[in-house]
């Protein structure tokens, strides 16, 4: 039964995000990116996992560009089977499975990230991630032998008052939204 609640909640959040992305998205993106950049500087993070945004996610591309100019190491997911590996962000980006854009595959010797900025569809009452339902981020973090600081980001906060997550769902250390 919990999975039905989770699926219904996911659909509700996606509708909310799609609506939100049509109104004041530029402003929300800008405010959220400013907060993320301040958080990174304050904590002196050097190796950062970000993501290539989809239309309903916070557009972190300006942040990626500024971090790269500041000579910080920026990594993004590169889908591999049921999860992903980290690759350095670089152009060109190509559209892959699920309409997600990625850089070309590159060889990285399992870089350790200090900070992981993760997009979310929603969160449950335990501040655990509700994503698109593929479990790629959950599998990725489960397989790591260390724990980076995890920040969830979202255009508009969508949080359930119920526990919808499983034990393997990732949990935020911080949440940054507009």
Secondary structure, 3 states (H helix, E strand, C coil): CHHHHHHHHHHHHHHHHHHHHHCCHHHHHHHHHHHHHHHHHHHCCCEEECCCCCCCCCCCHHHHHHHHHCCCEEEEEEEECCEEEEEECCCCCEECHHHCEECCCCCCCCCCCCEEEEECCEECCCCEEECCCCCHHHHHHHHCCCCCEEEEEECCCCECCCCCCCCCCCECCEEEEC
